[in-house]
Amino acid sequence: MKKYKIAVLDDYQNVALDSADWSAICDRADVTVFQNHLADPDAVIERLLPFDVICVMRERTPLPRNIIERLPNLKLIASTGPGNASIDMSAAGDHGIAVVHTGYRSDPTIEFTWALILASARNIVTESNSVRSGGWQQTVGTDLRGKTLGVLGLGRIGSQVARIGSAFGMNLVAWSQNLTPETARAASATLVSKDRLFEQADILTIHLVLSSRTRGLVGAAELGKMKPTARLINASRGPIVDEQALITALKNRQIAGAAVDVFDIEPLPPSHPFRTLDNVLATPHIGYVSQGLYNTFYEDTVSSIRMWLDSQ
């Protein structure tokens, strides 16, 4: 019986094998886990050439046509989440490569969004670092009650983020290209124009899918409408915000701060300004990284691979 080769990519925390029971496939497959990320396409291809199955974590390692067509042994791509825009599905189909996905829950991202909002508003990282370095109080935090939460995208995640804002006693306003007044009201929010959203928000949080319509949707013009006391929160996708425009706004103190979990290039380059600007809270795309969701991801991945092996 042939023993298939399986690659698990970008397991940054080295938890993939502990997040599910892989024993059901170990007699028919050898599993190799890679913790380190490769960005260079030639290096990715060299690494993946021997493998029949590739397990990808979200969009960490894209699989465009120019990579897929150079992997002659590849027969199955197992991706976490219900969809993955970084996989060229047409190229996979052209080469007879099956693509499977997993279940997903939004709870971790909803919870993490509020971790970012609260940590930014109350300067928690600055104050914690002060204690660690022998200091004491350094800043004065921002109250949330009575302030305006602006939600850019009031869908599955944004609507729940808005409901929590309501529990904090915040006023809720929202906008997106397809948002209706009825949908906004269902989340206890008021539909406003895009300009008014940026003008009114004390906290502006982004919850949109990255697409041709949303790429660069938040640029210099939108940031220029925000209050100098306002904060931008992005746990959605980096390219929705014009990154250079945000850096300029932060450097010039046009807004009070930003809390960002997503970036144009990931992992974030070592010299990136987000690593050093004192009014930025930057986290390494961990909005969805929770034990429960990882269990779902890898359990479903193992199940899909087992069913594929059964069909061979």
C-alpha positions as CSV (number, residue, x, y, z in Angstrom):
1,M,0.0,0.0,0.0
2,K,1.3,3.4,-0.9
3,K,2.1,5.7,2.0
4,Y,1.1,9.3,1.1
5,K,3.1,12.3,2.2
6,I,1.2,15.1,4.0
7,A,2.6,18.6,4.7
8,V,1.1,20.8,7.5
9,L,2.2,24.3,6.8
10,D,2.8,27.4,9.0
11,D,2.1,25.7,12.3
12,Y,3.6,28.7,14.1
13,Q,2.8,27.4,17.6
14,N,3.6,23.7,16.9
15,V,0.1,22.6,18.0
16,A,-1.4,21.0,14.9
17,L,-0.7,17.4,15.9
18,D,-2.0,18.1,19.4
19,S,-5.2,19.8,18.2
20,A,-6.7,16.6,16.7
21,D,-6.2,12.8,16.7
22,W,-4.2,12.1,13.6
23,S,-3.9,8.3,14.4
24,A,-6.7,7.5,11.9
25,I,-4.5,8.3,9.0
26,C,-1.0,7.5,10.3
27,D,-1.0,4.0,8.9
28,R,-1.5,5.3,5.4
29,A,0.4,8.6,5.5
30,D,3.5,10.3,6.8
31,V,2.8,13.7,8.3
32,T,5.5,16.5,8.3
33,V,4.8,19.7,10.1
34,F,6.5,23.0,9.2
35,Q,6.5,25.8,11.8
36,N,8.5,28.3,9.8
37,H,6.9,30.4,7.1
38,L,8.4,30.6,3.6
39,A,7.4,33.6,1.4
40,D,9.6,33.0,-1.7
41,P,7.6,30.9,-4.3
42,D,10.7,28.9,-5.4
43,A,11.4,28.0,-1.7
44,V,7.8,27.0,-1.2
45,I,7.8,24.8,-4.3
46,E,11.1,23.1,-3.3
47,R,9.6,22.4,0.1
48,L,6.3,21.0,-1.2
49,L,7.5,19.0,-4.2
50,P,7.4,15.6,-2.4
51,F,4.0,15.9,-0.9
52,D,0.7,14.5,-2.0
53,V,-1.4,16.5,0.5
54,I,-0.9,20.0,1.7
55,C,-2.6,21.4,4.8
56,V,-2.8,25.2,4.8
57,M,-3.8,27.4,7.7
58,R,-6.0,30.1,6.2
59,E,-4.1,32.4,3.8
60,R,-0.7,32.1,5.5
61,T,0.8,30.4,2.5
62,P,-0.9,31.3,-0.8
63,L,-1.2,28.7,-3.5
64,P,-1.5,30.6,-6.8
65,R,-1.4,29.0,-10.2
66,N,2.4,29.5,-10.6
67,I,3.0,27.3,-7.5
68,I,0.2,24.7,-8.0
69,E,1.3,23.9,-11.6
70,R,4.9,23.2,-10.4
71,L,3.8,20.6,-7.8
72,P,3.2,17.4,-9.9
73,N,2.7,15.1,-6.9
74,L,0.0,17.3,-5.3
75,K,-3.5,15.6,-5.1
76,L,-5.3,17.3,-2.2
77,I,-5.3,20.7,-0.6
78,A,-6.9,20.8,2.9
79,S,-7.6,24.4,3.9
80,T,-8.9,25.6,7.3
81,G,-12.0,27.7,7.2
82,P,-15.0,27.5,4.8
83,G,-13.1,29.3,2.0
84,N,-9.7,30.5,1.1
85,A,-9.2,33.2,-1.5
86,S,-5.4,32.6,-1.6
87,I,-5.9,29.2,-3.3
88,D,-6.3,29.4,-7.1
89,M,-9.3,27.0,-7.4
90,S,-9.3,27.1,-11.1
91,A,-5.6,26.0,-11.2
92,A,-6.4,23.2,-8.7
93,G,-9.2,22.0,-10.9
94,D,-7.1,22.2,-14.1
95,H,-4.6,19.8,-12.4
96,G,-7.1,17.5,-10.9
97,I,-6.3,18.6,-7.3
98,A,-9.2,18.3,-4.8
99,V,-9.7,21.1,-2.3
100,V,-11.4,20.6,1.0
101,H,-12.3,23.0,3.8
102,T,-13.3,23.0,7.5
103,G,-15.9,24.4,9.8
104,Y,-15.5,27.8,11.3
105,R,-16.8,29.9,14.2
106,S,-16.7,33.7,14.5
107,D,-16.6,33.8,18.3
108,P,-12.8,34.1,18.7
109,T,-12.6,37.1,16.3
110,I,-15.6,38.8,18.0
111,E,-14.0,38.4,21.4
112,F,-10.5,39.4,20.2
113,T,-11.9,42.6,18.5
114,W,-13.0,43.7,22.0
115,A,-9.7,42.8,23.4
116,L,-8.1,45.2,20.9
117,I,-10.6,47.9,21.6
118,L,-10.2,47.8,25.3
119,A,-6.5,47.4,25.2
120,S,-6.1,50.4,22.9
121,A,-8.6,52.6,24.8
122,R,-7.0,51.9,28.2
123,N,-3.4,51.8,27.0
124,I,-3.0,48.4,28.5
125,V,0.3,47.4,26.8
126,T,1.9,50.7,27.6
127,E,0.9,50.4,31.3
128,S,1.9,46.8,31.5
129,N,5.3,47.5,30.0
130,S,5.7,50.4,32.5
131,V,5.2,48.0,35.4
132,R,7.6,45.5,33.9
133,S,10.3,48.1,33.6
134,G,9.9,49.3,37.2
135,G,7.6,52.3,36.5
136,W,4.0,53.0,37.3
137,Q,1.0,54.9,35.7
138,Q,1.8,56.6,32.4
139,T,-1.4,57.4,30.6
140,V,-5.1,58.3,31.1
141,G,-7.5,55.9,29.5
142,T,-10.5,56.6,27.3
143,D,-14.1,55.9,28.5
144,L,-16.4,53.9,26.2
145,R,-19.8,54.6,27.7
146,G,-21.5,57.4,25.8
147,K,-19.0,57.2,22.9
148,T,-19.8,56.2,19.4
149,L,-18.8,52.9,18.0
150,G,-18.6,53.0,14.2
151,V,-18.8,49.5,12.5
152,L,-17.6,49.2,9.0
153,G,-19.4,46.0,7.9
154,L,-22.3,44.8,10.0
155,G,-22.4,41.2,9.0
156,R,-21.9,38.0,10.9
157,I,-19.0,39.4,13.0
158,G,-19.7,43.1,12.9
159,S,-23.2,42.8,14.2
160,Q,-22.1,40.8,17.2
161,V,-19.3,43.3,17.9
162,A,-21.9,46.1,17.7
163,R,-24.1,44.3,20.3
164,I,-21.3,44.2,22.8
165,G,-20.7,47.9,22.2
166,S,-24.3,48.4,23.1
167,A,-23.7,46.6,26.4
168,F,-20.9,49.0,27.1
169,G,-23.4,51.9,26.7
170,M,-22.0,53.0,23.3
171,N,-23.9,54.7,20.5
172,L,-23.8,52.5,17.4
173,V,-23.5,53.7,13.8
174,A,-22.7,51.5,10.8
175,W,-22.1,51.6,7.1
176,S,-21.2,49.2,4.3
177,Q,-22.0,49.1,0.6
178,N,-25.0,46.8,0.9
179,L,-26.2,47.6,4.4
180,T,-29.9,48.5,4.8
181,P,-31.6,50.5,7.6
182,E,-33.5,47.3,8.6
183,T,-30.3,45.3,9.1
184,A,-28.7,48.1,11.0
185,R,-31.7,48.4,13.3
186,A,-31.6,44.6,14.0
187,A,-28.1,45.2,15.5
188,S,-29.3,48.3,17.4
189,A,-27.2,50.5,15.1
190,T,-28.1,53.4,12.9
191,L,-27.2,53.3,9.2
192,V,-25.2,56.4,8.2
193,S,-23.2,57.5,5.2
194,K,-19.6,56.4,4.8
195,D,-18.4,60.0,5.5
196,R,-20.6,60.3,8.6
197,L,-19.3,56.9,9.9
198,F,-15.7,58.2,9.9
199,E,-16.7,61.6,11.2
200,Q,-18.8,60.3,14.1
201,A,-16.8,57.3,15.3
202,D,-14.8,57.4,18.5
203,I,-13.9,53.8,17.8
204,L,-14.0,52.6,14.2
205,T,-13.9,48.9,13.8
206,I,-13.6,47.1,10.4
207,H,-15.5,43.8,9.6
208,L,-15.5,43.3,5.9
209,V,-14.5,40.6,3.5
210,L,-11.5,41.5,1.4
211,S,-12.5,41.9,-2.3
212,S,-11.9,44.2,-5.2
213,R,-14.6,46.5,-3.7
214,T,-13.1,46.7,-0.3
215,R,-9.4,46.8,-1.0
216,G,-8.1,50.2,-0.1
217,L,-11.6,51.2,1.1
218,V,-10.1,53.1,4.0
219,G,-7.6,55.6,2.7
220,A,-6.2,59.0,3.4
221,A,-9.6,60.7,2.8
222,E,-11.4,58.5,5.2
223,L,-8.7,58.7,7.9
224,G,-8.7,62.5,7.4
225,K,-12.4,62.7,8.4
226,M,-11.8,60.9,11.8
227,K,-11.6,62.8,15.1
228,P,-8.1,63.4,16.5
229,T,-9.3,61.4,19.5
230,A,-10.6,58.5,17.5
231,R,-9.1,55.0,17.2
232,L,-9.1,52.6,14.3
233,I,-9.4,48.8,14.9
234,N,-8.7,46.3,12.2
235,A,-9.0,42.5,12.9
236,S,-10.4,41.8,9.4
237,R,-7.9,42.1,6.5
238,G,-4.9,44.4,6.2
239,P,-5.4,45.6,2.6
240,I,-8.9,47.0,3.4
241,V,-6.9,49.9,4.9
242,D,-4.3,51.8,2.8
243,E,-1.4,50.9,5.1
244,Q,0.8,53.8,4.1
245,A,-2.0,56.3,4.7
246,L,-2.6,54.8,8.1
247,I,1.1,55.1,9.0
248,T,1.1,58.7,7.9
249,A,-2.0,59.5,10.0
250,L,-0.5,57.9,13.0
251,K,2.9,59.6,12.6
252,N,1.1,62.9,12.2
253,R,-1.2,62.2,15.2
254,Q,-4.3,62.7,13.0
255,I,-6.0,60.0,15.1
256,A,-5.3,58.9,18.6
257,G,-4.2,55.4,17.7
258,A,-4.8,52.1,16.0
259,A,-5.1,48.5,17.0
260,V,-4.3,46.2,14.1
261,D,-4.1,42.4,13.8
262,V,-3.8,42.1,10.0
263,F,-1.3,43.5,7.5
264,D,-0.5,43.8,3.9
265,I,2.5,41.4,4.3
266,E,2.4,38.7,6.9
267,P,4.4,37.9,8.9
268,L,5.1,41.6,9.4
269,P,8.5,42.7,8.1
270,P,11.0,43.3,10.9
271,S,11.5,47.0,10.1
272,H,7.8,47.8,9.6
273,P,6.7,51.1,11.4
274,F,3.9,49.3,13.1
275,R,6.5,47.6,15.2
276,T,7.7,50.9,16.7
277,L,5.0,53.6,16.5
278,D,3.9,54.3,20.1
279,N,0.3,54.9,19.1
280,V,-0.1,51.4,17.5
281,L,-1.1,48.2,19.2
282,A,-0.1,45.5,16.7
283,T,-0.8,41.8,17.1
284,P,0.3,38.9,14.8
285,H,-3.0,38.0,13.1
286,I,-4.3,36.0,16.1
287,G,-8.0,37.1,16.0
288,Y,-9.0,33.6,15.1
289,V,-6.2,31.8,17.0
290,S,-8.0,30.0,19.8
291,Q,-7.8,26.4,21.1
292,G,-11.5,25.7,20.3
293,L,-11.2,26.9,16.7
294,Y,-7.9,25.1,16.2
295,N,-9.5,21.9,17.4
296,T,-12.3,22.4,14.8
297,F,-9.8,23.2,12.1
298,Y,-7.5,20.2,12.6
299,E,-10.2,17.7,13.5
300,D,-12.1,18.6,10.3
301,T,-8.8,18.5,8.3
302,V,-8.0,15.0,9.6
303,S,-11.5,13.8,8.8
304,S,-11.3,15.2,5.2
305,I,-8.0,13.6,4.6
306,R,-9.2,10.3,6.0
307,M,-12.2,10.3,3.6
308,W,-9.9,11.2,0.7
309,L,-7.5,8.3,1.6
310,D,-10.5,6.0,1.7
311,S,-11.3,6.9,-1.9
312,Q,-7.9,6.2,-3.2
